């Protein structure tokens, strides 16, 4: 099966979005159900402006949805398949975590210095 260049770019864009530690933390926090920005700030340790900005991004991309109740906005995963993707990542990490941890080809967000052979 040949995948078009545009289809590959779209998939890569999705995974780049998920690769951001702040956005990933928010998605993981929303696995338990809908939450307000203040709850997400408490659970993730991110600032309110950071949470709001990343939620706007996730909402624009269709990964998160929201509803307003009085003065509160509640956010949740937009589709159960987002949870499935997060669960699949957990399953893959359960068998590859040590190798992923040692991998020099991909850097975590908190790595500031280039790693030999990658980043």
C-alpha positions in Angstrom: 0.0 0.0 0.0 1.4 3.4 -1.0 0.6 6.3 1.3 0.5 9.7 -0.4 2.9 12.5 0.7 -0.1 14.5 1.9 -1.4 11.6 4.1 2.1 11.2 5.6 2.4 14.9 6.3 -1.0 14.9 8.0 -0.1 11.9 10.2 3.3 13.5 11.1 1.5 16.7 12.0 -0.8 14.8 14.4 2.1 13.1 16.1 4.1 16.3 16.4 1.1 17.8 18.2 1.0 14.9 20.5 4.8 15.1 21.1 4.4 18.4 23.0 4.7 17.5 26.7 2.2 20.1 27.8 -0.4 19.0 25.3 0.2 15.4 26.1 -0.2 16.1 29.8 -3.5 17.7 29.2 -4.8 14.9 27.1 -3.7 12.4 29.7 -5.4 14.4 32.4 -8.6 14.5 30.4 -8.7 10.7 30.2 -10.6 10.7 33.5 -13.4 12.9 32.1 -14.2 16.5 31.6 -12.4 19.1 33.7 -12.1 22.9 34.0 -8.9 24.9 33.3 -8.3 25.4 37.0 -8.5 21.6 37.6 -6.1 21.0 34.8 -3.7 23.6 36.2 -3.7 21.8 39.5 -3.3 18.3 38.0 -0.6 19.2 35.4 1.4 21.9 37.2 1.2 24.1 34.1 0.3 27.8 34.3 -3.3 28.9 33.5 -2.2 30.7 30.4 -0.2 27.7 29.2 -3.2 25.4 29.8 -5.6 27.7 28.0 -3.3 28.1 25.0 -2.7 24.4 24.6 -6.4 23.6 25.1 -7.2 26.1 22.3 -4.7 24.3 20.1 -6.1 20.9 20.9 -9.7 22.1 20.4 -8.8 23.6 17.0 -7.3 20.3 16.0 -10.4 18.4 17.0 -8.8 16.4 19.8 -10.6 18.2 22.6 -14.1 19.6 22.9 -15.7 21.9 25.4 -19.0 23.0 26.9 -19.9 26.0 29.0 -21.9 25.7 32.2 -22.6 29.1 33.7 -19.1 30.7 34.1 -17.2 27.5 33.8 -15.8 25.9 30.7 -15.4 22.1 30.8 -13.0 20.3 28.5 -13.0 16.7 27.5 -11.5 14.4 24.9 -13.4 14.9 21.7 -13.6 11.2 20.7 -13.1 7.9 22.5 -10.5 7.1 19.8 -8.2 9.7 21.3 -8.3 7.7 24.5 -7.7 4.6 22.4 -4.6 6.2 20.9 -3.3 7.2 24.4 -4.0 3.6 25.6 -2.2 2.1 22.6 0.8 4.3 23.4 0.8 3.0 27.0 0.7 -0.5 25.7 3.6 0.1 23.3 5.6 1.7 26.1 4.9 -1.2 28.4 7.1 -3.3 26.1 9.5 -0.7 24.8 10.0 1.8 27.6 13.6 0.9 28.3 14.7 1.1 24.7 12.7 4.3 24.1 14.4 5.8 27.2 17.9 5.0 25.8 17.1 6.1 22.2 19.4 8.9 21.0 17.4 9.6 17.9 14.5 11.3 19.7 14.9 13.9 22.4 12.5 14.8 25.1 11.3 18.4 25.4 13.5 18.9 28.5 16.7 18.0 26.8 18.6 21.2 26.0 21.9 19.9 24.7 22.2 17.9 21.5 22.6 14.2 22.1 25.3 12.3 20.2 23.8 10.7 17.1 20.5 12.6 17.3 18.4 15.7 18.0 
